[in-house]
Amino acid sequence: MPETMDSIFARLIRLAEEAGLPGVEQSTTYGNPALKVGGKAFVSVKNNETLVLSIAIPDKEQLLEMAPEIYFQTDHYKGWPSLPVRAAAIGDDELRGRLVNAWLFRAPKKLAATYRA
């Protein structure tokens, strides 16, 4: 069965909960479902095939080279700390790890420090 925006978002919520990420808010960004921390989106669902992670630009470039079947870029995202991901191509373990990294990238420093402890 093809994924829907709702099923992708439910997967993101489940993986964020499994990772024990504190302060996660279910919200929207640009009208799309998103998870936020400290009012900042760290992942959103773009459409039925794509989610977008917040990521440091050097890490983004590395992932694009490492796994182009999962991670890609359009002109819209070039130069920005956001990375489109093919939702069906990424496994739960890898996505959970990417969510933790995206959360750490966007979380307020004090909150991030409590997670690392």
Helices and strands as residue ranges (DSSP letters): H 5-18, E 24-29, E 32-37, E 40-45, E 50-54, H 57-66, G 75-77, E 82-86, G 87-89, H 92-106, H 109-116
